[in-house]
Amino acid sequence: NEDNTLTQHLLGYGIVRHIDDYYDFAIDVIKEYVLNKEKLNKKLETVEDKWKHLCAERCKIEISMRKMVRNIIFSEFKYNEETARKYVMKKIYNDTTSKRKYATYSLNDLFDPDKSQIYLKDLKILINGKWDCFAIFMKDNSQKDISQEEFNHMMDVLNQDRRFDAHAKIPDENTIQIFNSIIINLNACINTYNNLIMN
């Protein structure tokens, strides 16, 4: 019925949460959403502000995605750490040097940027390797499904845009809008994951 559809819609956006036999408004989620939206829509005046914005948002999304990817892979392999670890090694640490260096690392260590070299491009590889496990969480800001092709394009844009600060290129307004749109949609995927595992 219509009430159930609305409830499911609000759950999908993370506005309400289901706890035992009742629904509760997730005020913190709404507050965080409004603050993030306001920050992403803020006019960036200087080149330094633009670089800072691109770097900070990319880092935040990478941290959140790293946690999500690790948890989904661990779950996919029935919480068998060794099997999940082998998958990660095969996908992103498969050259001779990496195999030797990371041979004794735990799954957590392989996802720890202080211990391992894991980047957005690696998360993209891991997600693509098990797309069926991730597809359920791939919903954009309007809860529309994100295809594998769309996801790959978004990740490619984020990886491409990291060159701005590295090469002192000045991003234009259009580039920043596209970047912000991608950040909003990838955050929506992470929120979908967080909401589904909380219920």
N, C-alpha and C positions, 0 to 999 in steps of 0.2 A: 504494500500500500504506500501512499504518498508520504506518511509520517516516517515509515521505515526507510524510504529512499533518502529523505532529508537527514535522518540520523546517520545513515551510512555515509552520506556526503560529508557531514560534519566530522565523523570519525576519520574519514580519508584525509581531510585537511588537518587533522590533529586538533581541531577546535574543542571537541569533547572527547572524553575517554571513557571506556567501559570498565567499571570496577565492580566486581561481584555481580549483583543484580541491578545496579543502577548506573546512570550516566552522570558524568561530572564535567564541568567546563575546565579546560586546561588553560587557565589564565596565563601561566608562564609561557606557554606556546604562543598565545596570541601576542603577548608583550614582545617576545623574541622576534616574531614575524614582523610586527610593525616597526621595531627598531631596525631590523635588517633591511626591510623595504625602504625605510627612510634613508638609511646609510647608503644603499645602492643607488638611490635617486638623487643624492646630494651632488651638487655641481662641483666638479673638481677644477679648481682655478689654475694651479701651477703644474708644471711638468712633474715635479717631485711628488705632489699629491696624487697624480695619475699613476706614477710608478708604484708608490706606496700602496695605493688602493689595489692595483692588479696583483702585487706580490702578497699582500695580506689576505685577500679573498681566496687566492689560489692555494695559499698555505692552509687556510682554514678548511677548505673543501677537501684538500688532500688528507689532512688529519682525520676528518670524519669518514671519508671514503675508505681509508686504510683500515679503520676499526670495523666498518661494515663488511668489507671484503673478507677480512680475516675471519670474522664470525660466521659469515655465510659459507665459506669454504670449509671451516671446521664442522659446521652442521651438516653440510653436504656429504662429508666423509664419515658420517655417523659418530662424530666426536672422537674419531681415532686420530690422534695427533700425528702419528708417524705417517699414515696414509696422506693426510692433508699436507704435511711437510714435504713429502715426496712430490706431490702435485706442484707445489710452489717452486720447489727446486727445479723440476723438469721444465716449468714454464719460463721462469725468469732468472734462475741462477744455474744455467745449464752449460756454460763454458767451463773449460778445465780449471781456470783460476778460481772461479766462483764455487765450483763443486768442492774444491779443496778447502777454500776459505770458510764456506758455510756448512760443511759436512756435519758438524756436531751441534749446529744451532737448533734451538727449539723453534716451534712454529711462531711463538711470540717474538723471539729474537729476529726471525726473518722479516717480521713486520715492524720492527723497531728501527726507526731511522738513525738512532744513535749507534746501533750495532751493525746494521745492514744498509746496503744501497738500494732503497726501494722508492720509486718515484711514481708520479701519475701515469706515465706511459706503462709502467709495470702493472699497475692496478687495472689499466685497460686490457692488458694481455690476460690477466687472471680472470677478469669478468667475461671476456669473450670466450675463453676456454670452457666456461661453465655457464654460458648465457641462459640456458633454461632455468637455472637456479636463481638467476638475478632478475629475469624478465618480470616476475611478479611485482618487484619493487620499482620497476622503471616507469614511473608516472611523473608527468610534468606538473607544473604549478596549477594547471586546471584539471589534474587527475587523468589526463589523456595518456594512453600508452606511448612510451618512447621506444621506437624500433631500435634494433641493434645498429643499423646504419646511422640513425640520428645520434645515438649515444656515441658512436665512434667519431662522428663529426665534431660533437661537442668537446670530446676529450682532445681531439687533434687541435682544435682552436685554442684550448687552454694551454696545451704544450707549445704551440706556435707563439702564443702571446708572452710566454716567459722570456722570449728573446728581447722584448722591449727594454727591460731594465738591464739585461746583459749587454745589449748593443747600443744603449743610450738612444733608442728610437722613441719618438714622441707619438703616443697613441692618439688618434683623433676621436671625436665624440661618437661616431658610428661604431668604431671598434670597441669602445668602452660600453656602449649600449648592448652590443652583441655579447660581450664578455659577461655583463651583469645578468642578461637573460639566461645565459648558460649556468651561471652560478645559482640563480633562483631555481632553475629546473633541476639541477643536480642536488641542491638542498632538498627539493621536494621529494626526490628519490630516497634520500637518506631519511627524511621524516616519515615517508611511507614505510620504510623498513622498521624504524624505531617504533612507530605506532602498531604495526602488525606484531612485532615480538612482545610488546607490552600487553597485548590483549590475549 
